[in-house]
């Protein structure tokens, strides 16, 4: 019921906010809400249009910006000259072995994508490279074109352009060529410049784009989310279809577990612990196996593998649920623990930090483990209090102590490894264990195929039958995925989410919270709604403040130690057609809040 009310509220509130923005003149068009534009590779085009004006209007209102357009009028001639005249490029570098490179081409054949008669000279001496540039400029013909770049850690940065005797060095004019990710090869930079159809001026956070008609489009604020129609398409093509394949494969494996009776044996061993937390489930309940596999996959950072196991656990518990429309106590407990996202190997976060050139990508590992562990305990305690479950018993305390000891031993081992060894170990551990589990299931079934024969089947046939169940489950959850993710798309693109995030950030700053912390708060606020959106903010934080800054590390912690709460609720409850989620949403959001507070404390202490 709470989820249904929230879903209705955010859609209605977002639409009201959109209409108010248009009526008050703060927004020019509503097109992006319906169609979106994030399929475009050019980030300058993924923006909210606030106004459209003629060149005369711009000249009267903002003569300085209008003059900028006059400075880049050679843009069209430059593109033509790239195709018809000799082109030169100079790239300065700060590496030990190479100080600069000078390129030249006769012209570019765009039809065949060929750079004709390429020549390159490499300079190991900085003075010699400088002299080459001076000699070129002193003998430069009127219609020659040249670009000057610097090779940075992120790629090639364009510093200036000379075309038809005009030279442009203004960073605001060249910014459109220096969008992240920067091109790595000189040919990629040239392609980016050749594909620049219309003059664009970047002034702080506002973009002025001169269209072919001569009118100028004024836009601001990047649009991070697809529109309604694109979201529907994205959910099916980029999210649901990959999940369908994973569900089909893993449901086939789980059917092997079931028909080989391995699940019953495992359930008997797991019952003493799970019965204390899920008292309404009988001894040896098959859900215990699926929960174990779900928690293990999350534990090892295998999010995609965790979903099928979790869905099977929900379906198994739903069979014993007397009120099929209302979540049972066991379902609420399981989903709250799952959403807390206890993680041992945050493989993806370590990879993201490596891409952003962190000095030690794996240094965030222990803070993520501590944060997710505290969040999981918080979810366990809150649900147990609500369901009147006594946690002070031998099996639960023993499991918590064993988990704590395992964390300590594993971290002590990882801590003594070199940086390269750490990345290799953390990257291979989770996948390695997962592959061992698959091999163990198939090996056991191979040597016990007589069990399948007695049931009139074989190992392969049993796998295929289980895979069919995965297809059924995938089709059942699709409407719930689209409903929730479309609502979040409207919420984000309406500007209402940005308004809330800005308000929260300013409130924390007013309370004296460190700015390094408030700069990372948008990731924490967005994480329950959108994993992709939070990830974009995380990359943005690392890019602007540094991967090794407190802001960059804290953003990684927020991203790695929590789940996408609303997506989890929609998919897991949708799989079993549960409409009344009871107190699941408040508990999961409170657990997210505990993770945020813990992350701030741990990160501040650990990296002080």
Beta strands, then each sheet from edge to edge (+ up, - down):
strand 1: 47-53
strand 2: 87-92
strand 3: 100-105
strand 4: 108-109
strand 5: 114-115
strand 6: 119-123
strand 7: 145-152
strand 8: 155-163
strand 9: 166-168
strand 10: 200-203
strand 11: 206-210
strand 12: 216-222
sheet 1: 1+ 12- 11+ 10-
sheet 2: 6+ 3- 2+ 7+ 8- 9+
sheet 3: 4+ 5-
end
